[in-house]
Amino acid sequence: MNGNKIETVGPTAEIELPESAAVIDGTGKFLIPGLWDAHVHLTYDQDIGPSMFKLFMVNGITSIRDTGGQLDLMQPYVEASKADPTEAPRLKFSGPLLDGLPRVYDGSTPFRPNLSVGIRTVNQARNRVNELAAAGVDMNKAYEMLQPEALEAVLKAAAKKGLPVTGHVPLSIDVISASNAGLRSIEHMRNLEMSATANWEKLMETRRKELKEGTREAGGDLRSRLHQLQRTYAIENQDSAMREKVLGTLAKNGTWLVPTLTILAFRENRVYAR
């Protein structure tokens, strides 16, 4: 050890230990590096938010990635993370979701807290990225209602600031185009399946038509309706050649997938406590 950091790991016979070295009996125990939770929303449920840092630490999660929350609500967590690394996980955060209009997470219901900002124009996209960069975010997060030109503006502005962009592939854009434009990672693998069918272009045409006609709907309702309309169909009608093309593009571009495998079970397994 050097201070609080492990410098060397190896068989006892091969490491020269100083006489003052502290000895810990590890019989029946194991030692692993600190874990990451790559997809967190600290401000999604403000009843459990204050408990989350402690829960992460006692479960060996020493670094987390917050992928969407309003800056003012995030600030206490940012400050706590920086204050004492033995009491709080390292925190990387995106600030609010960069969504189109209507927004999905608009604060209209407890299940759609206000985690986002709405972007209609290219200038708005650039300005939002610049504002978030100035606020010290570690990345940007694009969301599902963004239009293609707005996503492109977000990606270009973020690249100039040295910020990676993660997100859900917007419903108006196919996965290959989003990856080629610079999307760094895809959360939940969301909307991946709808680009891996033989008739993906027809599905895209339908989605864009519905998005154009559904501007008076709540964003969350519109998104859910489009998912219900196409996701099961897309999963059941995968085209092997198209799937290989999509995945090959992601691999070539270095676009990561963040699967969040427990997302559908978290309400049934509420292991946290206040």
Secondary structure as GFF3:
##gff-version 3
##sequence-region A 1 274
A	DSSP	three_ten_helix	12	14	.	.	.	ID=ss1
A	DSSP	beta_strand	35	40	.	.	.	ID=ss2
A	DSSP	alpha_helix	49	58	.	.	.	ID=ss3
A	DSSP	beta_strand	61	66	.	.	.	ID=ss4
A	DSSP	alpha_helix	71	83	.	.	.	ID=ss5
A	DSSP	beta_strand	90	93	.	.	.	ID=ss6
A	DSSP	beta_strand	97	99	.	.	.	ID=ss7
A	DSSP	beta_strand	116	118	.	.	.	ID=ss8
A	DSSP	alpha_helix	122	134	.	.	.	ID=ss9
A	DSSP	beta_strand	140	142	.	.	.	ID=ss10
A	DSSP	alpha_helix	148	160	.	.	.	ID=ss11
A	DSSP	beta_strand	165	167	.	.	.	ID=ss12
A	DSSP	alpha_helix	175	181	.	.	.	ID=ss13
A	DSSP	beta_strand	185	187	.	.	.	ID=ss14
A	DSSP	three_ten_helix	193	195	.	.	.	ID=ss15
A	DSSP	alpha_helix	200	213	.	.	.	ID=ss16
A	DSSP	alpha_helix	219	236	.	.	.	ID=ss17
A	DSSP	alpha_helix	240	253	.	.	.	ID=ss18
A	DSSP	beta_strand	256	258	.	.	.	ID=ss19
###
